[in-house]
Amino acid sequence: MATATSTILVVDDEASIINLCKALLEETGFTVLEAEGSSEALRLCTHHQGPIDLLITDLVLPPPGFQLASTSNQFPHVNGHELAVRATMIRNGLRIILMSGNPDKELASHGIKRGTLPFLAKPFEKDRLITLVHNVLAQPAPTLAVEPRACAANDSDWFG
């Protein structure tokens, strides 16, 4: 249930989007954690002592520099959908909102059908953000992690 004590993690590679979400959500009474990329977000999911009730993440999270995937890296740079998958494995019951400035292209490129996950198209208005957050937090906490997308043999992802 959405309460003034709900904690929301906002992840985007654009500081202006993070700052906007933080201002709007804090004004409504939420606690907001922020991360400028998936690596920082995964670190927060792992080490933050308090609850994290909701993850709002951009689908496109380019890494600061390309590196090959490594099993030794606990906090890789991944896209927003993969971040959601990994974060729900770390934080059971975590709710997810994906966002993008080009929803049709981005959802399709990640193999996500419209309507399967809460989605926020950028640019957005304050009322749309707040209403969606309240609606998502009002839903029962999920017990299963988001399903990772199937990858073709020639697919490559950005890891750091």
C-alpha positions as CSV (number, residue, x, y, z in Angstrom):
1,M,0.0,0.0,0.0
2,A,1.3,3.5,-0.8
3,T,2.2,5.3,2.3
4,A,4.3,8.3,3.2
5,T,6.9,5.8,4.3
6,S,7.1,4.0,0.9
7,T,10.6,4.1,-0.5
8,I,11.1,4.5,-4.2
9,L,14.4,3.9,-6.2
10,V,14.5,6.1,-9.3
11,V,17.1,5.1,-12.0
12,D,17.9,7.1,-15.1
13,D,21.0,8.1,-17.0
14,E,19.6,11.7,-17.2
15,A,20.0,13.6,-14.0
16,S,17.2,15.9,-14.9
17,I,14.7,13.0,-14.9
18,I,16.0,11.8,-11.6
19,N,15.7,15.3,-10.1
20,L,12.2,15.7,-11.5
21,C,10.9,12.4,-10.2
22,K,12.6,13.0,-6.8
23,A,11.0,16.4,-6.4
24,L,7.5,15.2,-7.4
25,L,7.6,12.1,-5.3
26,E,9.1,13.7,-2.2
27,E,6.5,16.5,-2.5
28,T,3.9,13.7,-2.3
29,G,5.5,12.2,0.8
30,F,7.6,9.4,-0.5
31,T,11.2,8.6,0.4
32,V,13.3,8.6,-2.8
33,L,16.6,6.9,-3.5
34,E,18.4,7.8,-6.7
35,A,20.9,6.1,-9.0
36,E,22.3,7.2,-12.3
37,G,22.8,3.7,-13.7
38,S,22.1,0.1,-13.1
39,S,25.4,-0.6,-11.3
40,E,24.6,2.0,-8.7
41,A,21.0,0.8,-8.5
42,L,22.0,-2.8,-7.9
43,R,24.5,-1.7,-5.2
44,L,21.7,0.2,-3.5
45,C,19.3,-2.8,-3.7
46,T,21.9,-5.0,-2.1
47,H,23.2,-2.6,0.6
48,H,20.3,-0.3,1.5
49,Q,19.3,-1.1,5.1
50,G,15.7,0.0,4.8
51,P,12.9,-1.1,2.5
52,I,12.7,-0.4,-1.2
53,D,9.1,-0.7,-2.3
54,L,9.3,0.4,-5.9
55,L,11.8,0.6,-8.7
56,I,11.2,3.2,-11.4
57,T,13.8,2.7,-14.1
58,D,14.4,3.9,-17.6
59,L,14.6,1.1,-20.2
60,V,17.7,2.5,-21.8
61,L,20.6,2.8,-19.4
62,P,23.8,3.1,-21.4
63,P,27.0,2.1,-19.5
64,P,29.7,4.7,-19.1
65,G,32.1,2.4,-20.9
66,F,31.8,-0.9,-22.7
67,Q,33.1,-4.0,-20.9
68,L,32.5,-7.7,-21.4
69,A,30.2,-9.4,-19.0
70,S,31.9,-10.9,-16.0
71,T,30.5,-13.3,-13.4
72,S,32.7,-11.7,-10.8
73,N,30.9,-8.3,-11.2
74,Q,28.0,-8.3,-8.8
75,F,26.8,-4.9,-10.0
76,P,27.0,-4.9,-13.9
77,H,25.8,-2.2,-16.2
78,V,22.6,-3.5,-17.7
79,N,19.5,-2.2,-19.4
80,G,16.4,-1.2,-17.4
81,H,14.6,-4.5,-18.0
82,E,17.5,-6.6,-16.9
83,L,17.9,-4.2,-13.9
84,A,14.3,-5.0,-13.0
85,V,14.9,-8.7,-13.2
86,R,18.1,-8.6,-11.1
87,A,16.6,-6.1,-8.6
88,T,13.5,-8.4,-8.0
89,M,15.9,-11.3,-7.3
90,I,17.7,-9.1,-4.6
91,R,14.5,-7.5,-3.2
92,N,11.6,-9.9,-2.9
93,G,8.3,-8.1,-3.4
94,L,9.8,-5.2,-5.3
95,R,7.4,-3.5,-7.6
96,I,8.5,-2.1,-10.9
97,I,7.7,0.8,-13.2
98,L,9.5,1.0,-16.5
99,M,9.8,4.3,-18.4
100,S,11.1,5.4,-21.8
101,G,10.9,8.3,-24.2
102,N,10.3,5.9,-27.1
103,P,8.0,3.3,-25.6
104,D,6.9,1.3,-28.6
105,K,10.4,0.9,-30.0
106,E,12.0,0.2,-26.6
107,L,9.4,-2.2,-25.3
108,A,9.6,-4.2,-28.5
109,S,13.4,-4.3,-28.5
110,H,13.3,-5.8,-25.1
111,G,10.6,-8.3,-25.9
112,I,8.1,-6.7,-23.5
113,K,4.5,-6.7,-24.5
114,R,2.6,-3.5,-23.7
115,G,0.5,-3.9,-20.5
116,T,2.6,-6.7,-18.9
117,L,4.5,-4.2,-16.6
118,P,3.5,-0.7,-15.4
119,F,4.9,1.8,-17.9
120,L,5.5,5.5,-17.9
121,A,6.1,7.3,-21.2
122,K,8.5,10.3,-21.1
123,P,7.8,13.1,-21.0
124,F,5.2,12.7,-18.3
125,E,3.0,15.0,-16.2
126,K,3.1,15.0,-12.4
127,D,-0.4,13.6,-12.0
128,R,0.4,10.6,-14.3
129,L,3.6,9.8,-12.3
130,I,1.9,10.1,-8.9
131,T,-1.2,8.2,-10.0
132,L,0.8,5.3,-11.5
133,V,3.0,5.1,-8.4
134,H,0.0,5.0,-6.0
135,N,-1.7,2.3,-8.2
136,V,1.4,0.1,-8.4
137,L,2.0,0.4,-4.7
138,A,-1.6,-0.4,-3.9
139,Q,-1.2,-3.8,-5.7
140,P,-0.2,-6.9,-3.7
141,A,3.6,-7.3,-3.6
142,P,4.7,-9.7,-6.3
143,T,6.2,-13.0,-5.1
144,L,8.0,-13.9,-8.4
145,A,10.7,-12.1,-10.1
146,V,10.2,-10.5,-13.5
147,E,10.8,-13.0,-16.2
148,P,14.1,-12.3,-18.0
149,R,13.7,-11.9,-21.8
150,A,14.8,-14.7,-24.0
151,C,18.1,-14.0,-25.8
152,A,19.1,-15.2,-29.2
153,A,22.5,-16.7,-29.7
154,N,23.8,-13.5,-31.3
155,D,22.2,-11.1,-28.8
156,S,24.6,-8.9,-26.8
157,D,23.9,-6.8,-23.7
158,W,25.9,-3.9,-22.3
159,F,27.6,-4.9,-19.0
160,G,30.2,-3.0,-17.0
